[in-house]
Amino acid sequence: MTVMEQRGAYRPTPPPAWQPRTDPAPLLPDVEPYRVLGTKAADRVDPGLLRTLYARLVRGRRYNAQATALTKQGRLAVYPSSTGQEACEIAAALALEERDWLFPSYRDTLAVVSRGVDPVEALTLLRGDWHTGYDPYEHRVAPLSTPLATQLPHAVGLAHAARLKGDDVVALAMVGDGGTSEGDFHEALNFAAVWRAPVVFLVQNNGFAISVPLDKQTAAPSLAHKAVGYGMPGRLVDGNDAAAVHEVLSDAVRHARAGGGPTLVEAVTYRVDAHTNADDATRYRGDAEVEAWRGHDPVALLERELTERGLLDEDGIRGAREEAEVMAADLRARMNADPELDPLELFAHVYAEPTPQLREQQAQLRAELEAEAEADSAAAPQGGHR
Ligand SMILES: Cc1ncc(C[n+]2csc(CCOP(=O)(O)OP(=O)(O)O)c2C)c(N)n1
């Protein structure tokens, strides 16, 4: 048959009917960041919850200041402060049940401590010591993740596995705005949505990925809009409004627990300090911008709500600050004590079954350490023979 004859035989028909696979309208995020403090919605928030959030925020701010001071004293190698982002950190920890799991990034020490991890143990990695420093199973907190967004697929895997096993567990994974450009972000959200895994993704949009502002990072209308492409709801919330972040995350956790699948929450906030103590933020942003955000400070916003409603007075404010000082003094004292380090720990927990090369290197290091200890004791002055 010639080509012309083939064409003649082809009878075009309309394609099978097309419909969107999911209605995108309910997945779309809020038109502007959701707020509670200073609005009517605040009246229905439990005063006890507001007070708890306040005490934790004050403590969190003090923790950030103390940890930053410890970097200057050489007690911490590096500290990525979350000053200005305390509402997201604290609300993330409080929105979870004890049986749930938190998957933090390197900036989320406050969320980790708020879950119950010892404040000193939470700093182990940043001190340049053990990679994790706390037992992840004790408080169900994964290690602070330095490689961007790698914690997200881990959270999805844990949540999906828990569901397959019939365990009632939700995973909450935290990531920065820059982390949303990573392949792991895409893979995690895609799998989570396809599997309807019980996961909540919290993006703290603090304006910058080190020196890179958000508009150089994405052309999306908002980071919350990215949810729609994966087939999950996106929520946009004021990240400095602790009551709003707590409500949105709690709703998302409930939705996930009930089998509704994942949610992507974008919390709009601001990193008031530099990226870490090793960064000079004045090289890429102006003071006016920082000052504007100080006017929308998470601690001050909550303090104002509580005092205006007669739920907090001068004594209450003083009490919260004093309690934070006690925590800071304890952190200082314990961080100033030199840790006992055993160089042979290098080889522990690398593999369940160490490789022959590692065994050989371990034996070599042990022999060197023993020889050094022997030499030291031989050189030490002997008692009574001065
Ligand atoms: C996979 C990977 N690429 C690059 C880096 C280097 N890096 C460390 S922090 C950072 C910026 C991350 O910004 P963002 O995700 O917005 O989080 P933030 O630090 O603002 O909390 C980059 C690029 C890294 N840690 N991991």
Ligand as a Chemical Component Dictionary entry (heavy atoms), coordinates in Angstrom:
data_LIG
# 
_chem_comp.id                   LIG 
_chem_comp.type                 NON-POLYMER 
_chem_comp.pdbx_formal_charge   1 
_chem_comp.three_letter_code    LIG 
# 
loop_
_chem_comp_atom.comp_id 
_chem_comp_atom.atom_id 
_chem_comp_atom.alt_atom_id 
_chem_comp_atom.type_symbol 
_chem_comp_atom.charge 
_chem_comp_atom.model_Cartn_x 
_chem_comp_atom.model_Cartn_y 
_chem_comp_atom.model_Cartn_z 
_chem_comp_atom.pdbx_ordinal 
LIG C1  C1  C 0 22.869 18.679 48.678 1  
LIG C2  C2  C 0 23.480 19.947 49.211 2  
LIG N1  N1  N 0 23.861 20.923 48.351 3  
LIG C3  C3  C 0 24.415 22.054 48.820 4  
LIG C4  C4  C 0 24.607 22.227 50.166 5  
LIG C5  C5  C 0 25.259 23.508 50.677 6  
LIG N2  N2  N 1 24.267 24.318 51.394 7  
LIG C6  C6  C 0 24.222 24.289 52.737 8  
LIG S1  S1  S 0 23.003 25.253 53.323 9  
LIG C7  C7  C 0 22.531 25.737 51.792 10 
LIG C8  C8  C 0 21.371 26.677 51.624 11 
LIG C9  C9  C 0 20.062 26.056 51.998 12 
LIG O1  O1  O 0 19.057 27.006 52.067 13 
LIG P1  P1  P 0 17.597 26.645 52.503 14 
LIG O2  O2  O 0 17.195 25.301 52.007 15 
LIG O3  O3  O 0 16.725 27.781 52.128 16 
LIG O4  O4  O 0 17.671 26.484 54.086 17 
LIG P2  P2  P 0 18.121 27.534 55.212 18 
LIG O5  O5  O 0 19.603 27.384 55.382 19 
LIG O6  O6  O 0 17.723 28.890 54.769 20 
LIG O7  O7  O 0 17.402 27.081 56.434 21 
LIG C10 C10 C 0 23.340 25.161 50.828 22 
LIG C11 C11 C 0 23.212 25.379 49.378 23 
LIG C12 C12 C 0 24.202 21.180 51.024 24 
LIG N3  N3  N 0 24.336 21.270 52.343 25 
LIG N4  N4  N 0 23.639 20.061 50.534 26 
# 
loop_
_chem_comp_bond.comp_id 
_chem_comp_bond.atom_id_1 
_chem_comp_bond.atom_id_2 
_chem_comp_bond.value_order 
_chem_comp_bond.pdbx_ordinal 
LIG C1  C2  SING 1  
LIG C2  N1  SING 2  
LIG C2  N4  DOUB 3  
LIG N1  C3  DOUB 4  
LIG C3  C4  SING 5  
LIG C4  C5  SING 6  
LIG C4  C12 DOUB 7  
LIG C5  N2  SING 8  
LIG N2  C6  DOUB 9  
LIG N2  C10 SING 10 
LIG C6  S1  SING 11 
LIG S1  C7  SING 12 
LIG C7  C8  SING 13 
LIG C7  C10 DOUB 14 
LIG C8  C9  SING 15 
LIG C9  O1  SING 16 
LIG O1  P1  SING 17 
LIG P1  O2  DOUB 18 
LIG P1  O3  SING 19 
LIG P1  O4  SING 20 
LIG O4  P2  SING 21 
LIG P2  O5  DOUB 22 
LIG P2  O6  SING 23 
LIG P2  O7  SING 24 
LIG C10 C11 SING 25 
LIG C12 N3  SING 26 
LIG C12 N4  SING 27 
# 
